[in-house]
């Protein structure tokens, strides 16, 4: 009879059900936080646009200087430039972006200047990240350890951070740059110092939040020392928001570095291409050749936009409260 299942057929259907359950378990297998965040980033249009912009910027900054058609420092077309007649040759076959006020190829300077801008942004962000992580990590570990000494260390470090946060960021950067003297290294230190309190506060808060989780309680009940818990468990699990903030800070660092260079506190050697310095030099020629200011300004804006889009998308992918 067709409605009656033979023992052999029952066994086959049972094996089929087991295979389906096994496949379902494989599909539902848990993934790490970063793997899950990467999946969300791939489906986020803003993250894709930001990543494409950053990849293009990195490609130009790293490979571009080796492929530029002209020496960015050589004043090859100086004879064609006239300050008296406000004549600065524009885009043409041999100069895609024209020449600047000293007869240098503007396209080559824009491409080579991307590397200097990237260097300033990355180094200044690393300075703020490392120093801020040391301060915030120490304060977070001390607060998590508890006790009189731990609270004292936490309060002392956070009061220093509060004083830095009380000052406007640009004013603090200008003050540091003015004290150290104008140079590219000064810009990196000044911009990095501005981001120190942000990283310190963020890491401390994240570590304190992690110290109240179940795995910390389990480790404590097993007799693991609090210092080891802070370094091997709490700190690694607290770095996700700090990494996201570093991506956002890169955009701010590029803009602030350009602002300091515009104010004359950056590299004093204007022959070395850097977008902020180029923007500062171009202000005297806005009427005759506005492209000299527009080109580096567009580069700064687009690069900062790329970092911001990717950073916001990463924050949304890693923060459960902001996930869509």
C-alpha positions as CSV (number, residue, x, y, z in Angstrom):
1,X,0.0,0.0,0.0
2,X,1.3,3.5,-0.9
3,X,0.2,5.0,2.5
4,X,2.3,2.6,4.5
5,X,6.0,3.4,5.1
6,X,8.4,0.5,5.0
7,X,11.2,0.4,7.7
8,X,13.7,1.2,5.0
9,X,11.8,4.3,3.8
10,X,11.4,5.4,7.4
11,X,15.1,5.2,7.9
12,X,15.8,7.2,4.8
13,X,13.3,10.0,5.8
14,X,14.9,10.1,9.3
15,X,18.3,10.5,7.8
16,X,17.0,13.3,5.6
17,X,15.5,15.1,8.6
18,X,18.8,14.8,10.4
19,X,20.7,16.2,7.4
20,X,18.3,19.2,7.3
21,X,18.8,19.9,11.0
22,X,22.5,19.6,10.6
23,X,22.5,22.1,7.7
24,X,20.3,24.4,9.6
25,X,22.7,24.3,12.6
26,X,25.6,25.1,10.2
27,X,23.6,28.1,8.9
28,X,22.8,29.3,12.4
29,X,26.3,28.8,13.7
30,X,27.4,31.8,15.7
31,X,29.9,34.3,14.3
32,X,32.2,36.8,16.0
33,X,31.4,40.4,16.6
34,X,33.7,41.6,13.8
35,X,32.4,39.0,11.3
36,X,28.9,40.1,12.0
37,X,29.9,43.8,11.7
38,X,31.6,43.1,8.4
39,X,28.4,41.5,7.0
40,X,26.5,44.6,8.0
41,X,29.1,46.9,6.4
42,X,28.9,45.1,3.1
43,X,25.1,45.7,3.0
44,X,25.5,49.4,4.0
45,X,25.7,51.8,1.0
46,X,27.3,54.5,3.1
47,X,30.1,52.1,4.2
48,X,30.7,51.0,0.6
49,X,31.0,54.6,-0.6
50,X,33.3,55.5,2.2
51,X,35.5,52.4,1.6
52,X,35.7,53.2,-2.1
53,X,36.7,56.8,-1.3
54,X,39.4,55.7,1.2
55,X,40.8,53.1,-1.1
56,X,41.1,55.6,-3.9
57,X,42.8,58.1,-1.5
58,X,45.2,55.4,-0.2
59,X,46.0,54.4,-3.8
60,X,46.7,58.0,-4.8
61,X,48.8,58.6,-1.6
62,X,50.9,55.5,-1.8
63,X,51.3,54.8,-5.5
64,X,50.6,58.2,-7.0
65,X,53.9,60.0,-6.2
66,X,55.7,57.3,-8.3
67,X,53.5,58.0,-11.3
68,X,53.3,61.8,-11.4
69,X,54.2,63.3,-14.8
70,X,56.3,66.1,-13.5
71,X,58.5,67.0,-10.5
72,X,56.1,68.7,-8.0
73,X,58.9,71.0,-6.8
74,X,60.4,72.1,-10.1
75,X,59.3,75.5,-11.4
76,X,59.4,74.3,-15.0
77,X,56.8,76.9,-16.3
78,X,57.9,79.9,-14.2
79,X,58.4,81.9,-17.3
80,X,54.7,81.6,-18.3
81,X,53.5,82.9,-15.0
82,X,52.9,86.6,-14.5
83,X,51.9,88.1,-11.2
84,X,51.6,91.6,-12.7
85,X,49.0,90.4,-15.3
86,X,47.6,87.7,-12.9
87,X,48.2,85.1,-15.6
88,X,48.5,81.5,-14.4
89,X,48.1,78.9,-17.1
90,X,45.1,76.7,-16.5
91,X,44.4,73.0,-17.4
92,X,46.1,71.9,-20.6
93,X,47.6,68.8,-22.2
94,X,50.9,68.9,-20.3
95,X,49.4,70.3,-17.1
96,X,46.0,68.6,-16.3
97,X,45.2,71.0,-13.4
98,X,47.3,73.9,-14.7
99,X,50.3,75.4,-13.0
100,X,50.5,77.3,-9.7
101,X,51.8,80.8,-9.0
102,X,55.4,79.6,-9.2
103,X,55.0,77.6,-12.4
104,X,54.8,74.2,-10.8
105,X,52.6,71.4,-12.1
106,X,49.4,71.5,-9.9
107,X,48.3,67.9,-10.7
108,X,51.7,66.5,-9.5
109,X,51.5,68.6,-6.3
110,X,47.9,67.5,-5.6
111,X,48.9,63.8,-5.9
112,X,52.1,64.1,-3.9
113,X,50.3,66.3,-1.3
114,X,47.9,63.4,-0.6
115,X,50.7,61.4,0.9
116,X,51.7,64.3,3.3
117,X,48.0,64.7,4.2
118,X,47.6,61.0,4.9
119,X,50.8,61.0,7.0
120,X,49.6,63.9,9.1
121,X,46.2,62.3,9.7
122,X,47.5,58.8,10.5
123,X,50.4,59.9,12.8
124,X,48.3,62.5,14.7
125,X,45.5,59.9,15.2
126,X,48.0,57.3,16.4
127,X,49.4,59.8,18.9
128,X,46.0,60.6,20.3
129,X,45.0,56.9,20.3
130,X,48.1,55.6,22.1
131,X,48.3,58.3,24.7
132,X,44.5,58.3,25.2
133,X,44.4,54.5,25.5
134,X,47.2,54.6,28.1
135,X,45.3,57.1,30.2
136,X,41.9,55.7,29.7
137,X,43.0,52.1,30.1
138,X,44.8,52.9,33.3
139,X,41.8,54.8,34.7
140,X,39.4,52.1,33.6
141,X,41.5,49.3,35.1
142,X,41.9,51.3,38.4
143,X,38.1,52.0,38.5
144,X,37.4,48.3,37.9
145,X,39.8,47.2,40.6
146,X,38.1,49.4,43.1
147,X,39.5,50.3,46.5
148,X,40.9,53.6,47.7
149,X,44.0,53.6,45.6
150,X,42.1,52.7,42.4
151,X,39.5,55.4,42.9
152,X,42.3,58.0,43.6
153,X,44.1,57.0,40.4
154,X,40.9,57.1,38.4
155,X,39.9,60.5,39.7
156,X,43.3,62.1,39.2
157,X,43.6,61.0,35.6
158,X,40.0,62.0,34.8
159,X,40.4,65.4,36.2
160,X,43.3,66.0,33.8
161,X,41.2,64.8,31.0
162,X,38.3,67.1,32.0
163,X,40.7,70.1,31.9
164,X,41.7,69.1,28.3
165,X,38.0,68.7,27.3
166,X,37.1,72.1,28.8
167,X,39.3,73.8,26.2
168,X,38.1,74.2,22.6
169,X,39.9,71.7,20.4
170,X,41.1,74.2,17.8
171,X,42.3,76.7,20.5
172,X,44.2,73.9,22.2
173,X,45.8,72.8,19.0
174,X,46.8,76.3,18.1
175,X,48.3,76.9,21.5
176,X,50.4,73.8,21.4
177,X,51.5,74.5,17.8
178,X,52.4,78.1,18.8
179,X,54.5,76.9,21.8
180,X,56.4,74.2,19.8
181,X,56.9,76.3,16.7
182,X,55.6,75.9,13.2
183,X,56.5,72.5,11.6
184,X,54.9,69.4,10.3
185,X,55.8,67.5,13.4
186,X,54.2,70.2,15.5
187,X,51.0,69.9,13.6
188,X,50.9,66.1,14.3
189,X,51.5,66.6,18.0
190,X,49.0,69.4,18.3
191,X,46.2,67.5,16.5
192,X,47.0,64.3,18.3
193,X,46.9,66.0,21.7
194,X,43.4,67.3,20.9
195,X,42.1,63.8,20.5
196,X,43.7,62.3,23.6
197,X,40.8,63.1,26.0
198,X,38.3,61.7,23.6
199,X,40.0,58.3,23.4
200,X,40.7,58.3,27.2
201,X,37.1,59.0,28.1
202,X,35.7,56.5,25.6
203,X,38.0,53.6,26.6
204,X,37.5,54.2,30.3
205,X,33.7,54.2,30.0
206,X,33.8,51.1,27.8
207,X,36.0,49.3,30.3
208,X,33.8,50.2,33.2
209,X,30.8,48.9,31.3
210,X,32.6,45.7,30.5
211,X,33.6,45.2,34.2
212,X,30.0,44.6,35.1
213,X,29.4,41.7,32.6
214,X,28.9,38.1,33.5
215,X,32.2,36.8,32.1
216,X,34.1,39.2,34.5
217,X,32.0,37.9,37.4
218,X,32.8,34.3,36.3
219,X,36.5,35.0,36.1
220,X,36.5,36.6,39.5
221,X,34.6,33.7,41.1
222,X,37.3,31.4,39.6
223,X,40.0,33.3,41.4
224,X,41.6,35.1,38.5
225,X,43.4,38.2,39.6
226,X,41.6,41.5,38.8
227,X,44.7,42.9,37.0
228,X,44.8,39.9,34.7
229,X,41.1,40.2,34.0
230,X,41.5,43.9,33.1
231,X,44.3,43.3,30.7
232,X,43.3,40.0,29.1
233,X,39.5,40.2,29.1
234,X,38.1,43.7,29.8
235,X,40.6,45.7,27.6
236,X,40.3,43.6,24.4
237,X,36.5,43.6,24.6
238,X,36.5,47.4,25.1
239,X,38.5,48.3,22.0
240,X,35.7,48.2,19.4
241,X,34.3,51.7,20.1
242,X,37.8,53.1,20.3
243,X,38.7,51.7,16.9
244,X,35.5,53.2,15.4
245,X,36.4,56.6,17.0
246,X,39.9,56.4,15.5
247,X,38.3,56.2,12.0
248,X,36.1,59.2,12.7
249,X,39.1,61.1,14.3
250,X,41.1,60.6,11.1
251,X,38.6,62.8,9.3
252,X,38.8,65.5,12.0
253,X,42.6,65.2,12.1
254,X,42.9,65.9,8.4
255,X,40.7,69.0,8.7
256,X,42.4,70.4,11.8
257,X,45.8,69.8,10.3
258,X,44.7,71.7,7.2
259,X,43.4,74.5,9.5
260,X,46.7,74.8,11.3
261,X,48.6,74.9,8.0
262,X,46.2,77.5,6.8
263,X,47.0,79.6,9.9
264,X,50.7,79.4,9.1
265,X,51.5,76.9,11.9
266,X,52.3,74.0,9.6
267,X,55.4,73.2,7.5
268,X,57.1,76.5,6.6
269,X,58.7,75.0,3.5
270,X,55.9,75.6,1.0
271,X,57.8,73.8,-1.7
272,X,56.8,70.5,-0.1
273,X,53.2,69.7,-1.3
274,X,50.6,69.4,1.4
275,X,46.9,70.2,0.9
276,X,46.7,72.5,3.9
277,X,49.8,74.4,2.9
278,X,48.6,74.6,-0.7
279,X,45.3,76.0,0.5
280,X,47.0,78.6,2.6
281,X,49.2,79.7,-0.3
282,X,46.3,79.9,-2.7
283,X,44.4,82.5,-0.7
284,X,46.4,85.3,-2.3
285,X,45.3,84.1,-5.8
286,X,41.6,83.5,-5.3
287,X,40.6,86.2,-7.8
288,X,43.0,85.2,-10.6
289,X,43.2,81.4,-10.1
290,X,40.5,80.1,-7.7
291,X,41.3,76.5,-8.8
292,X,44.5,76.7,-6.8
293,X,42.3,76.8,-3.6
294,X,39.4,74.6,-4.9
295,X,41.5,71.6,-5.8
296,X,43.1,71.0,-2.4
297,X,39.9,72.0,-0.6
298,X,37.9,69.4,-2.6
299,X,40.6,66.8,-1.8
300,X,40.3,67.5,2.0
301,X,36.5,67.5,1.9
302,X,36.2,64.2,0.0
303,X,38.8,62.4,2.1
304,X,37.2,63.6,5.3
305,X,33.8,62.5,4.0
306,X,35.1,59.0,3.2
307,X,36.5,58.5,6.7
308,X,33.3,59.9,8.2
309,X,31.0,57.6,6.2
310,X,33.0,54.5,7.0
311,X,33.4,55.5,10.7
312,X,29.6,56.1,11.1
313,X,28.8,52.8,9.4
314,X,31.3,50.9,11.6
315,X,29.7,52.5,14.7
316,X,26.3,51.5,13.6
317,X,27.4,47.9,12.8
318,X,29.2,47.5,16.1
319,X,26.6,49.2,18.4
320,X,23.5,47.0,19.0
321,X,21.4,50.1,19.8
322,X,22.1,51.6,16.4
323,X,21.7,48.6,14.2
324,X,19.0,48.7,11.6
